[in-house]
Amino acid sequence: MASPATTIGAELAAVSHVVTMEDMVLFEPEDEKNIHTDDAVARAAGLPAAIAAGVQFMSYVFEMLQQSYGPGSVAGTILDVRIRAPVFAGDAITARGQVTGVADGRAMLDVWCENQRGEQVIAGTAEVPLGKPS
């Protein structure tokens, strides 16, 4: 692991995933049909297709933070994000982050995920503890 990003303005190494229906099902209770696991249920709710649960792409943000700050940092991370747009199977989602400050042993960051069209699908902030063992 490289040194953790602590310079204001530094960008973290991005993490990208293509969302699949198989992955979407993993983030939901087993055998439960809902707007996250079933296209017909999603269409009945007024959506064009099943949408990924927010926790799925929030996990991409945590993956990015873990890769940049080490596995010991994840337990103490504070993530405050808002979902801005739906994510569908087939979307390519990229988690990104930029350091906005460092104080009291914590790095503060703007974090977001964007789709293949460059649209933010989730955005907010993260506070990551520094100096925890990996």
Secondary structure, 3 states (H helix, E strand, C coil): CCCCCCCCCCECCCEEEECCHHHHHHCCCCCCCCCCCCHHHHHHCCCCCCECCHHHHHHHHHHHHHHHHCHHHHCCCEEEEEECCCCECCCEEEEEEEEEEEECCEEEEEEEEECCCCCEEEEEEEEEECCCCC
